[in-house]
Amino acid sequence: MGTGVLTGTLRQATGKGQAKRLRRSGQVPGIVYGAGQPPVPVAVDRRELERLLQAGGAHGLVELQLAGDNGAGRHRVLVKDVQRDPVLGTVQHVDFHAVALDQKIHVTVPMEPVGHPQEEGIVNVVLRELAIECLPANIPETIAVDVSALSVGDAVLVKDLTLPAGVHARHDPEDVVLNIIRARTGAAPEAEAAPEEAAPAQPADEAGAGHGEEE
């Protein structure tokens, strides 16, 4: 997959106050760790980060270009954790994991059914993300699964997947990725309404029995 690009700056000051000021200015505070290096506090543009995440950057390799003094330069990273505001949904903090290009890593990538099954079957995706092991440069955007030759009752297992060169699945080979189920036809018949019970007859008032007007 292609490498996403994200620009940012090194943070000299940390703490809740500084983080709030960054968010008000459209920045997202973050941290870069891993690859045998000490953690580096950074800040990235919120809109740029959102565009990267929407384009699949949460699963792939990112080139983080940092400006500043110590630690500036290009870092190959993975987006490891994104914290969002529980009400507004805006990104509040992001963790990046620096990686070495010559060392295999563990990541997850989304599964993508391709085509339409036969017999008007419906694709039931059981495994939406596949855990894999590969070099950072070999991370695929998705794992495509062709379902055009499948019929109702068929299933695709992990061992049936065709993975890119250098990519290995970290699942039991017998795990079900997806299966084909029959489409429902028509709505379930509605239960017949029970006939209304006849209202009990009201007894006729006896003449002068407790209801007569006073003379």
Helices and strands as residue ranges (DSSP letters): E 4-10, H 16-24, E 27-34, E 37-45, H 46-52, I 53-57, E 61-67, E 73-84, E 91-98, E 105-114, E 121-125, E 129-134, G 136-138, E 143-146, E 155-157, G 158-160, E 168-169, E 176-182
